[in-house]
């Protein structure tokens, strides 16, 4: 039984369509996974931003306690000024108060800077929350879209697999093993059209003898790339 060029062309078309559909089947979940990774990164970014706010507020609280403690010491020292027994003790107390007031001034400036930093960090938290909410909304919509498309693709794959099985039944029985071997090894790339004496798979010239075999309906494999060849329309 001779190999029909029309049959091989049909088989090649089906294999290419199935290859494209299966690639789309795999691509959708990969894209969903990438978006899930991005959402997870935003989750982590939000946690980090919230932790920064928490830690900075704790630092501000400690500094404010230190400032109150410093102010309390200064008040105590001012009271003790009246009980100094001599000028040296009095001057020492004055120097301590001055140093503490200077330290308190520096601490007050640091507290102000820390509170400004808290405002900035809280703004970051709000911004990350907005991006996270938008990302999760987009992820949910995209996941639904992929699921819907996946159902349609699965139906097309099932239809084409049935068409492929039917077409393969028309292959000569003694050729099916060779056909399956090349398809198993190369998939849709296991077949190629010969146009103007050239294998369209690899671009190599097909010998005249092989071209004649094709015209006679004999199975021909490209000697350069191993693809199963079929003649183009004349």
C-alpha positions, 0 to 999 in steps of 0.5 A: 500500500502506497503512502499518500502525500495527502495523508502524511500532510494531514498527519503533520497538520494534526501533530503541529496543532496538537503540539501548539495546543499542548504548549498552550496547556503548559504555558497557562499554568506556568503563567499562573505560577509566575503570578503566584510567585509575584503575589507571594513576594508582595506578601513578604514585602508587606510583612517586611514593611509592617515589621519595619513600622513595628520596630521603628515604633518600638525604637521611638517608644524607647527613646521617649522613655529615655527622654522622660527619664532624662527630664526626670533626672534633670528635675531631681538635680535642679532640686538638689542644687539648693542643697549643695554644700559648696561651689564646687559641688554646685558647679558639678551639678550645673555641668551635669544638668547642662550635659543632660539637657544637651543629651535630651535635645539630641534625643528629642531631635532623634525622636522627631526624625523617628516619627517622620520615619514611621510616617514614611514607613506607614505610607509604604505599607499602604502602597504595598497593600494596594499593590498586593490587593491589585495583584491578587485580584489580577491573579484570581481573574487570570487563574479563572481565564486559564481554567476556562481556556484550559477546558476549551484546549482540552476539548480541542486536544481530545478532538484532534487525538481522535482525528489523529487516531483515525488518520493513523489507521490509514497508514500501511501496517508495515510502516507504522513502527517507523512512523511512531518511532520518528514521532516519538523521538521528534514529535511534530518536528518528526515530519516535514514537507519537501518543496522544490526538492528541499526538506523544509525541516532542515533546508537540505536538498533531497536527492532525485532518487528520494524525490522519485520515491516520494512521488511513488508513495514510498516512505522517505526520511531526510538523510540530513535531519531524519524527518519523515518527508511528504511531497508538497502540492504540485 
